[in-house]
């Protein structure tokens, strides 16, 4: 039996077992599968699987506002990177990639005490940044910085800032459902400088909840 004659619901289930690039290859086989692989839910599921397979923070993508082409592009990004690395290795005899880029210095639009962090962590996915200073921790949404060439000097939207006494330990780990972040900071307690305190913050659905 040809796949093309199967009902759409069953095809969507089958696509759920395929790599995103294999879904694109199936699109080239016939008109029926071309239409089936253009259904939005197919690429929402593919992006979800890509995030799990590559440990990418799922809320980095605003799935509800992304077009089908944007979903496809995001879901196939790891394979494109691997392909680019292989081609570079074959051409230059090394797997080390030195991408071309240009540096643009931007003026921070935040208070001066937040511009000299002691530690930074870019959450896999590239959208969220966690910065920690001696007496503070801040969470940033960098999604608004993608158009710097248009003259923007905004380094990102500050989601939250918390007063902490950072010492030396700073850890970030995603929650079991992949929709939040656990942020652990080991520092001194304000009431007793010799004591250690653990500060924990959760970034859930683009909102910060501190404990």
C-alpha positions as a Markdown table, in Angstrom:
| # | Residue | x | y | z |
|---|---|---|---|---|
| 1 | Unk | 0.0 | 0.0 | 0.0 |
| 2 | Unk | 1.3 | 3.5 | -0.9 |
| 3 | Unk | 1.8 | 6.0 | 1.8 |
| 4 | Unk | 0.0 | 8.6 | -0.3 |
| 5 | Unk | -3.4 | 6.8 | 0.1 |
| 6 | Unk | -3.2 | 6.8 | 3.9 |
| 7 | Unk | -5.4 | 9.2 | 5.8 |
| 8 | Unk | -3.8 | 12.4 | 7.0 |
| 9 | Unk | -4.1 | 11.6 | 10.7 |
| 10 | Unk | -2.1 | 8.4 | 10.2 |
| 11 | Unk | 0.5 | 10.2 | 8.1 |
| 12 | Unk | 1.0 | 12.7 | 10.9 |
| 13 | Unk | 1.7 | 9.9 | 13.3 |
| 14 | Unk | 4.2 | 8.3 | 10.8 |
| 15 | Unk | 6.0 | 11.7 | 10.3 |
| 16 | Unk | 6.4 | 11.8 | 14.1 |
| 17 | Unk | 8.9 | 9.0 | 13.8 |
| 18 | Unk | 11.0 | 10.7 | 11.1 |
| 19 | Unk | 13.9 | 13.1 | 11.2 |
| 20 | Unk | 12.8 | 16.6 | 10.0 |
| 21 | Unk | 15.1 | 16.3 | 7.0 |
| 22 | Unk | 13.4 | 12.9 | 6.1 |
| 23 | Unk | 10.1 | 14.7 | 6.2 |
| 24 | Unk | 11.4 | 17.2 | 3.7 |
| 25 | Unk | 12.6 | 14.3 | 1.5 |
| 26 | Unk | 9.1 | 12.7 | 1.6 |
| 27 | Unk | 7.7 | 16.0 | 0.4 |
| 28 | Unk | 9.5 | 15.5 | -2.9 |
| 29 | Unk | 8.0 | 12.2 | -3.7 |
| 30 | Unk | 4.4 | 13.1 | -4.7 |
| 31 | Unk | 1.8 | 15.8 | -4.5 |
| 32 | Unk | -0.2 | 14.0 | -1.7 |
| 33 | Unk | 2.8 | 13.8 | 0.6 |
| 34 | Unk | 3.8 | 17.3 | -0.3 |
| 35 | Unk | 0.5 | 18.5 | 1.0 |
| 36 | Unk | 0.6 | 16.2 | 4.1 |
| 37 | Unk | 4.1 | 17.4 | 5.1 |
| 38 | Unk | 3.0 | 21.0 | 4.9 |
| 39 | Unk | 0.5 | 20.7 | 7.7 |
| 40 | Unk | 1.5 | 22.9 | 10.7 |
| 41 | Unk | 1.2 | 20.3 | 13.4 |
| 42 | Unk | 3.8 | 18.1 | 11.6 |
| 43 | Unk | 6.5 | 20.8 | 12.1 |
| 44 | Unk | 5.4 | 21.8 | 15.6 |
| 45 | Unk | 6.0 | 18.2 | 16.6 |
| 46 | Unk | 9.3 | 18.1 | 14.6 |
| 47 | Unk | 10.5 | 21.2 | 16.4 |
| 48 | Unk | 9.5 | 19.7 | 19.8 |
| 49 | Unk | 11.5 | 16.5 | 19.0 |
| 50 | Unk | 14.5 | 18.6 | 17.9 |
| 51 | Unk | 14.5 | 20.5 | 21.2 |
| 52 | Unk | 14.4 | 17.2 | 23.2 |
| 53 | Unk | 17.1 | 15.5 | 21.0 |
| 54 | Unk | 19.5 | 18.5 | 21.2 |
| 55 | Unk | 18.7 | 19.7 | 24.8 |
| 56 | Unk | 17.4 | 23.0 | 23.5 |
| 57 | Unk | 15.2 | 25.0 | 25.9 |
| 58 | Unk | 11.7 | 24.7 | 24.3 |
| 59 | Unk | 10.4 | 28.2 | 25.3 |
| 60 | Unk | 13.2 | 29.7 | 23.2 |
| 61 | Unk | 10.8 | 29.4 | 20.3 |
| 62 | Unk | 7.5 | 31.3 | 20.1 |
| 63 | Unk | 5.7 | 28.4 | 18.4 |
| 64 | Unk | 2.3 | 30.0 | 18.3 |
| 65 | Unk | 3.5 | 32.9 | 16.3 |
| 66 | Unk | 5.9 | 31.1 | 14.0 |
| 67 | Unk | 5.0 | 30.4 | 10.3 |
| 68 | Unk | 5.4 | 26.9 | 8.9 |
| 69 | Unk | 8.5 | 27.9 | 7.1 |
| 70 | Unk | 10.0 | 29.2 | 10.3 |
| 71 | Unk | 9.1 | 26.0 | 12.1 |
| 72 | Unk | 10.8 | 24.0 | 9.3 |
| 73 | Unk | 13.9 | 26.1 | 9.4 |
| 74 | Unk | 14.2 | 25.8 | 13.2 |
| 75 | Unk | 13.6 | 22.0 | 13.2 |
| 76 | Unk | 16.2 | 21.3 | 10.6 |
| 77 | Unk | 18.9 | 23.7 | 12.0 |
| 78 | Unk | 21.0 | 21.0 | 13.7 |
| 79 | Unk | 21.2 | 18.9 | 10.5 |
| 80 | Unk | 22.2 | 22.0 | 8.5 |
| 81 | Unk | 24.9 | 22.8 | 11.0 |
| 82 | Unk | 26.3 | 19.2 | 10.8 |
| 83 | Unk | 26.2 | 19.3 | 7.0 |
| 84 | Unk | 28.0 | 22.6 | 7.0 |
| 85 | Unk | 30.7 | 21.2 | 9.3 |
| 86 | Unk | 31.2 | 18.1 | 7.2 |
| 87 | Unk | 31.6 | 20.2 | 4.0 |
| 88 | Unk | 34.0 | 22.6 | 5.7 |
| 89 | Unk | 36.1 | 19.6 | 7.0 |
| 90 | Unk | 36.2 | 18.1 | 3.5 |
| 91 | Unk | 37.2 | 21.4 | 1.9 |
| 92 | Unk | 39.8 | 22.6 | 4.4 |
| 93 | Unk | 40.8 | 19.4 | 6.2 |
| 94 | Unk | 39.7 | 20.6 | 9.6 |
| 95 | Unk | 36.4 | 20.5 | 11.5 |
| 96 | Unk | 37.2 | 23.8 | 13.2 |
| 97 | Unk | 34.8 | 26.5 | 11.9 |
| 98 | Unk | 35.6 | 30.1 | 12.1 |
| 99 | Unk | 32.4 | 31.9 | 11.1 |
| 100 | Unk | 32.5 | 35.4 | 9.7 |
| 101 | Unk | 30.9 | 37.9 | 11.9 |
| 102 | Unk | 31.0 | 41.6 | 12.7 |
| 103 | Unk | 31.2 | 43.2 | 16.1 |
| 104 | Unk | 28.8 | 45.9 | 17.0 |
| 105 | Unk | 29.2 | 47.6 | 20.3 |
| 106 | Unk | 25.8 | 48.6 | 21.9 |
| 107 | Unk | 25.0 | 50.8 | 24.7 |
| 108 | Unk | 23.2 | 49.0 | 27.5 |
| 109 | Unk | 19.8 | 50.3 | 28.4 |
| 110 | Unk | 20.0 | 49.1 | 32.0 |
| 111 | Unk | 21.3 | 50.5 | 35.3 |
| 112 | Unk | 25.1 | 50.6 | 35.5 |
| 113 | Unk | 25.3 | 48.0 | 38.3 |
| 114 | Unk | 23.9 | 45.4 | 35.9 |
| 115 | Unk | 26.5 | 45.8 | 33.2 |
| 116 | Unk | 29.5 | 44.1 | 34.8 |
| 117 | Unk | 28.4 | 40.5 | 35.5 |
| 118 | Unk | 30.7 | 37.9 | 37.1 |
| 119 | Unk | 29.1 | 35.0 | 35.3 |
| 120 | Unk | 26.9 | 34.6 | 32.2 |
| 121 | Unk | 24.9 | 31.6 | 30.9 |
| 122 | Unk | 23.2 | 31.6 | 27.5 |
| 123 | Unk | 20.4 | 29.0 | 27.7 |
| 124 | Unk | 20.6 | 26.5 | 24.8 |
| 125 | Unk | 18.3 | 27.9 | 22.1 |
| 126 | Unk | 19.9 | 31.4 | 22.2 |
| 127 | Unk | 16.9 | 33.3 | 23.5 |
| 128 | Unk | 17.4 | 33.6 | 27.2 |
| 129 | Unk | 20.5 | 34.9 | 29.0 |
| 130 | Unk | 21.2 | 34.7 | 32.7 |
| 131 | Unk | 23.7 | 37.1 | 34.2 |
| 132 | Unk | 25.0 | 37.1 | 37.8 |
| 133 | Unk | 26.9 | 39.9 | 39.6 |
| 134 | Unk | 28.3 | 40.1 | 43.1 |
| 135 | Unk | 24.9 | 41.2 | 44.5 |
| 136 | Unk | 22.4 | 40.5 | 41.8 |
| 137 | Unk | 21.0 | 38.0 | 39.3 |
| 138 | Unk | 19.1 | 38.9 | 36.1 |
| 139 | Unk | 17.2 | 37.0 | 33.5 |
| 140 | Unk | 17.1 | 38.5 | 29.9 |
| 141 | Unk | 15.0 | 37.8 | 26.8 |
| 142 | Unk | 17.3 | 38.4 | 23.8 |
| 143 | Unk | 14.6 | 37.8 | 21.2 |
| 144 | Unk | 14.3 | 41.5 | 20.6 |
| 145 | Unk | 18.0 | 41.9 | 19.7 |
| 146 | Unk | 17.8 | 40.1 | 16.3 |
| 147 | Unk | 17.6 | 43.4 | 14.4 |
| 148 | Unk | 20.7 | 45.2 | 15.6 |
| 149 | Unk | 21.6 | 46.2 | 12.0 |
| 150 | Unk | 18.4 | 48.4 | 12.0 |
| 151 | Unk | 20.0 | 50.6 | 14.6 |
| 152 | Unk | 18.7 | 49.0 | 17.8 |
| 153 | Unk | 20.9 | 49.4 | 20.9 |
| 154 | Unk | 18.8 | 47.3 | 23.2 |
| 155 | Unk | 20.6 | 44.4 | 24.7 |
| 156 | Unk | 17.4 | 42.6 | 25.5 |
| 157 | Unk | 14.4 | 42.7 | 27.6 |
| 158 | Unk | 15.0 | 42.2 | 31.3 |
| 159 | Unk | 12.5 | 39.7 | 32.6 |
| 160 | Unk | 13.5 | 39.8 | 36.2 |
| 161 | Unk | 16.3 | 40.8 | 38.6 |
| 162 | Unk | 16.9 | 39.5 | 42.1 |
| 163 | Unk | 19.2 | 40.6 | 44.9 |
| 164 | Unk | 21.7 | 37.9 | 45.8 |
| 165 | Unk | 25.1 | 37.6 | 47.3 |
| 166 | Unk | 26.9 | 35.6 | 44.7 |
| 167 | Unk | 29.9 | 33.7 | 45.9 |
| 168 | Unk | 31.3 | 31.2 | 43.3 |
| 169 | Unk | 28.7 | 28.5 | 42.4 |
| 170 | Unk | 26.2 | 29.1 | 39.7 |
| 171 | Unk | 24.2 | 26.3 | 38.0 |
| 172 | Unk | 21.3 | 26.2 | 35.5 |
| 173 | Unk | 19.2 | 23.1 | 34.6 |
| 174 | Unk | 15.9 | 22.7 | 32.9 |
| 175 | Unk | 12.8 | 21.4 | 34.7 |
| 176 | Unk | 11.7 | 17.9 | 33.8 |
| 177 | Unk | 9.0 | 19.1 | 31.5 |
| 178 | Unk | 11.5 | 21.2 | 29.6 |
| 179 | Unk | 9.4 | 24.4 | 30.0 |
| 180 | Unk | 11.3 | 26.0 | 32.9 |
| 181 | Unk | 14.7 | 26.6 | 34.3 |
| 182 | Unk | 16.1 | 25.9 | 37.7 |
| 183 | Unk | 18.8 | 28.4 | 38.6 |
| 184 | Unk | 20.9 | 27.7 | 41.6 |
| 185 | Unk | 23.2 | 30.3 | 43.1 |
| 186 | Unk | 25.4 | 29.6 | 46.1 |
| 187 | Unk | 26.3 | 32.8 | 48.1 |
| 188 | Unk | 26.5 | 34.4 | 51.5 |
| 189 | Unk | 23.4 | 35.1 | 53.6 |
| 190 | Unk | 22.8 | 38.8 | 54.2 |
| 191 | Unk | 22.3 | 38.2 | 57.9 |
| 192 | Unk | 25.4 | 36.1 | 58.4 |
| 193 | Unk | 28.3 | 36.6 | 56.0 |
| 194 | Unk | 29.9 | 33.3 | 57.1 |
| 195 | Unk | 26.8 | 31.2 | 56.1 |
| 196 | Unk | 25.9 | 29.9 | 52.7 |
| 197 | Unk | 22.5 | 30.3 | 51.1 |
| 198 | Unk | 21.0 | 28.7 | 48.0 |
| 199 | Unk | 18.9 | 30.9 | 45.9 |
| 200 | Unk | 16.6 | 29.1 | 43.5 |
| 201 | Unk | 14.6 | 30.8 | 40.6 |
| 202 | Unk | 12.3 | 29.2 | 38.1 |
| 203 | Unk | 11.8 | 30.6 | 34.6 |
| 204 | Unk | 8.4 | 29.3 | 33.7 |
| 205 | Unk | 6.7 | 30.3 | 30.4 |
| 206 | Unk | 8.8 | 33.5 | 30.2 |
| 207 | Unk | 7.9 | 34.5 | 33.8 |
| 208 | Unk | 10.3 | 34.4 | 36.7 |
| 209 | Unk | 9.3 | 32.9 | 40.1 |
| 210 | Unk | 11.9 | 33.3 | 42.8 |
| 211 | Unk | 12.1 | 31.2 | 46.0 |
